[in-house]
Amino acid sequence: MENGNNLLTPEQVAGILQVHVLTVYSYIRRGSLGAVRLGRSYRIIPEELALFIESNRVKKRQAMEVNSPVSHPKRGRT
């Protein structure tokens, strides 16, 4: 890393991922998104964000399963 100018705030990452900022903090706490703690705040290295996105990429087969209709049996009916 050349300098600290390319570190991202959790708010910026939330905007990029289009999720709530608390979701980003949750990813950091769980360890699924690498971050650097500076005092009381976190910063995310862009390479860590790229790894996070890649590790959560939906494979072609998974995407097809999500889009296919699934029939569910009736629940609790006799």
C-alpha positions as CSV (number, residue, x, y, z in Angstrom):
1,M,0.0,0.0,0.0
2,E,1.5,3.3,-1.1
3,N,-0.3,5.7,1.3
4,G,-3.4,5.9,3.6
5,N,-5.4,7.9,1.1
6,N,-6.9,4.8,-0.5
7,L,-8.4,3.4,2.8
8,L,-12.1,3.3,2.8
9,T,-14.5,4.2,5.7
10,P,-17.3,1.8,6.7
11,E,-19.7,4.4,5.3
12,Q,-18.0,4.3,1.9
13,V,-18.0,0.5,1.8
14,A,-21.7,0.5,2.7
15,G,-22.3,2.8,-0.3
16,I,-20.3,0.6,-2.6
17,L,-22.0,-2.6,-1.4
18,Q,-25.4,-0.9,-1.1
19,V,-26.0,-2.1,2.4
20,H,-26.5,-0.4,5.7
21,V,-23.3,0.8,7.5
22,L,-24.2,-1.5,10.5
23,T,-24.1,-4.4,8.1
24,V,-20.5,-3.4,7.3
25,Y,-19.6,-3.3,11.0
26,S,-21.1,-6.7,11.3
27,Y,-18.9,-8.1,8.5
28,I,-15.9,-6.6,10.3
29,R,-16.8,-8.1,13.7
30,R,-17.4,-11.5,12.2
31,G,-14.0,-11.3,10.5
32,S,-15.4,-11.8,7.0
33,L,-14.3,-8.3,5.9
34,G,-10.8,-7.3,6.9
35,A,-10.3,-3.9,8.4
36,V,-7.7,-1.8,10.2
37,R,-8.6,-0.2,13.5
38,L,-7.3,3.3,13.9
39,G,-8.2,4.7,17.3
40,R,-12.0,4.3,17.6
41,S,-12.7,3.9,13.9
42,Y,-12.2,1.3,11.2
43,R,-10.7,1.6,7.7
44,I,-11.0,-1.0,5.0
45,I,-8.2,-1.6,2.5
46,P,-9.6,-1.8,-1.0
47,E,-7.9,-5.1,-1.6
48,E,-9.7,-6.6,1.4
49,L,-13.0,-5.3,0.0
50,A,-12.2,-7.0,-3.3
51,L,-11.5,-10.3,-1.6
52,F,-14.7,-10.0,0.4
53,I,-16.7,-9.4,-2.8
54,E,-15.0,-12.3,-4.6
55,S,-15.6,-14.7,-1.7
56,N,-19.3,-13.8,-1.7
57,R,-19.7,-14.1,-5.4
58,V,-22.7,-16.3,-6.4
59,K,-21.6,-19.1,-8.8
60,K,-23.6,-19.7,-11.9
61,R,-25.3,-22.8,-10.6
62,Q,-26.3,-21.1,-7.3
63,A,-27.8,-18.2,-9.3
64,M,-29.9,-20.6,-11.3
65,E,-31.1,-22.3,-8.1
66,V,-32.2,-19.0,-6.7
67,N,-34.2,-18.1,-9.8
68,S,-35.8,-21.5,-10.3
69,P,-39.4,-22.0,-8.9
70,V,-39.6,-24.3,-5.9
71,S,-42.7,-26.1,-4.8
72,H,-43.2,-26.3,-1.1
73,P,-45.6,-28.8,0.5
74,K,-48.4,-27.2,2.5
75,R,-47.5,-26.8,6.1
76,G,-49.6,-27.8,9.0
77,R,-52.6,-28.9,7.0
78,T,-54.1,-32.3,7.2
